[in-house]
């Protein structure tokens, strides 16, 4: 199944928290659900839970990066 890369705007404090949780093997539920909703808004049907893959290293704007597995032939 194809993967959809989702970029979520964030602040630095939240991004640090998400990375810390990921390193501890835990999940930041709010951002994971936001990634799932973003996939739906893009007209794709999620096939599984979004997977956190990292953050951007922009100087001002930080984004959380998630990969969401989506069904290839199903749309909303």
Residue frames relative to the residue before (quaternion, step in Angstrom):
aa qw qx qy qz dx dy dz
X 1.0000 0.0000 0.0000 0.0000 0.00 0.00 0.00
X 0.5177 -0.6617 0.4422 0.3139 3.56 -1.02 0.73
X 0.3374 -0.7091 0.5828 0.2090 3.51 -1.31 0.49
X 0.2084 -0.7412 0.6273 0.1171 3.51 -1.11 0.80
X 0.2644 -0.7507 0.5833 0.1624 3.61 -0.72 1.04
X 0.1233 -0.7972 0.5906 0.0211 3.56 -0.72 1.14
X 0.1714 -0.7641 0.6177 0.0724 3.56 -0.97 0.97
X 0.0703 -0.8017 0.5935 0.0060 3.57 -0.69 1.10
X 0.4287 -0.6826 0.5255 0.2723 3.57 -0.83 0.96
X 0.0271 0.7969 -0.5994 0.0703 3.53 -1.03 0.84
X 0.4025 -0.6409 0.5677 0.3240 3.53 -1.32 0.03
X 0.6866 -0.5170 0.3197 0.3989 3.57 -1.22 0.42
X 0.6449 0.5290 -0.3323 0.4402 3.60 0.96 -0.81
X 0.6689 0.4806 -0.3029 0.4795 3.59 0.91 -0.86
X 0.6370 0.5301 -0.3323 0.4503 3.58 0.96 -0.83
X 0.6438 0.5067 -0.3258 0.4719 3.59 0.96 -0.81
X 0.6456 0.5238 -0.3151 0.4577 3.58 0.99 -0.83
X 0.6543 0.5084 -0.3145 0.4631 3.60 0.93 -0.88
X 0.6513 0.5028 -0.3155 0.4728 3.60 0.95 -0.85
X 0.6460 0.5244 -0.3185 0.4542 3.57 0.94 -0.87
X 0.6566 0.4961 -0.3121 0.4746 3.59 0.90 -0.88
X 0.6418 0.5297 -0.3229 0.4509 3.59 0.95 -0.87
X 0.6677 0.5001 -0.3007 0.4622 3.59 0.94 -0.86
X 0.6740 0.4689 -0.2788 0.4980 3.58 1.20 -0.55
X 0.5205 -0.6526 0.4027 0.3754 3.58 1.30 -0.04
X 0.5614 0.5836 -0.3851 0.4427 3.56 1.24 0.41
X 0.4207 -0.7112 0.5215 0.2128 3.55 -1.34 0.19
X 0.2940 -0.6864 0.6323 0.2064 3.54 -1.15 0.72
X 0.3105 -0.8243 0.4465 0.1571 3.54 0.00 1.36
X 0.6402 0.5496 -0.3396 0.4157 3.59 0.95 -0.80
X 0.7069 0.4369 -0.2778 0.4819 3.59 0.86 -0.88
X 0.6082 0.5444 -0.3642 0.4484 3.60 1.06 -0.62
X 0.6693 0.4793 -0.2997 0.4821 3.58 0.97 -0.82
X 0.6122 0.5382 -0.3460 0.4646 3.59 1.09 -0.68
X 0.6330 0.5182 -0.3271 0.4732 3.60 1.04 -0.74
X 0.6352 0.5193 -0.3257 0.4698 3.58 0.99 -0.82
X 0.6651 0.5013 -0.2966 0.4674 3.59 0.94 -0.89
X 0.6242 0.5343 -0.3387 0.4585 3.59 1.04 -0.73
X 0.6215 0.5250 -0.3416 0.4705 3.60 1.02 -0.71
X 0.6406 0.5105 -0.3172 0.4778 3.59 0.96 -0.85
X 0.6627 0.5102 -0.3119 0.4509 3.61 0.91 -0.89
X 0.6753 0.4666 -0.2908 0.4917 3.58 1.14 -0.55
X 0.5738 -0.6401 0.3546 0.3677 3.57 1.28 0.22
X 0.5786 0.5678 -0.3821 0.4436 3.59 1.20 0.39
X 0.3528 -0.7263 0.5528 0.2061 3.56 -1.15 0.65
X 0.3755 -0.7394 0.5097 0.2291 3.60 -0.54 1.13
X 0.2709 -0.7717 0.5596 0.1339 3.55 -1.02 0.88
X 0.7951 0.0623 -0.0277 0.6026 3.56 1.27 -0.16
X 0.6907 -0.4477 0.3516 0.4460 3.52 -1.30 -0.16
X 0.5179 -0.6186 0.4849 0.3377 3.59 -1.05 0.71
X 0.2467 -0.7600 0.5895 0.1190 3.56 -1.12 0.77
X 0.3846 -0.7172 0.5358 0.2248 3.56 -0.76 1.08
X 0.0961 -0.8220 0.5606 0.0289 3.59 -0.82 1.02
X 0.7746 -0.3140 0.1808 0.5184 3.61 1.20 -0.13
X 0.4065 -0.6649 0.5575 0.2862 3.51 -1.36 -0.33
X 0.4926 -0.6012 0.5209 0.3530 3.52 -1.27 0.34
X 0.3365 -0.7529 0.5285 0.2016 3.56 -1.15 0.46
X 0.1680 0.8080 -0.5409 0.1623 3.54 0.98 0.87
X 0.5717 -0.6149 0.4215 0.3426 3.54 -1.12 0.61
X 0.7904 0.2533 -0.1394 0.5401 3.60 0.93 -0.81
X 0.8025 0.2533 -0.1124 0.5283 3.54 0.65 -1.13
X 0.1342 -0.7776 0.6125 0.0463 3.55 -0.78 1.09
X 0.0778 -0.7834 0.6151 0.0430 3.56 -1.04 0.78
X 0.3713 -0.6727 0.5951 0.2357 3.51 -1.20 0.70
X 0.2092 -0.7822 0.5770 0.1067 3.58 -0.97 0.84
X 0.0019 -0.7827 0.6211 -0.0408 3.54 -0.87 1.04
X 0.2383 -0.7075 0.6398 0.1826 3.54 -1.22 0.60
X 0.0884 -0.7849 0.6130 0.0177 3.53 -0.85 1.04
X 0.3233 -0.7225 0.5779 0.1987 3.54 -0.73 1.07
X 0.0508 -0.8123 0.5807 -0.0184 3.59 -0.79 1.05
X 0.5432 -0.5873 0.4844 0.3541 3.51 -1.26 0.48
X 0.4580 -0.7236 0.4479 0.2569 3.58 -0.86 0.92
X 0.7919 0.3134 -0.1666 0.4969 3.61 1.00 -0.65
X 0.6461 0.5124 -0.3254 0.4628 3.59 1.22 0.01
X 0.0108 -0.7667 0.6419 -0.0019 3.53 -0.97 0.90
X 0.6632 -0.5339 0.3613 0.3804 3.48 -1.24 0.32
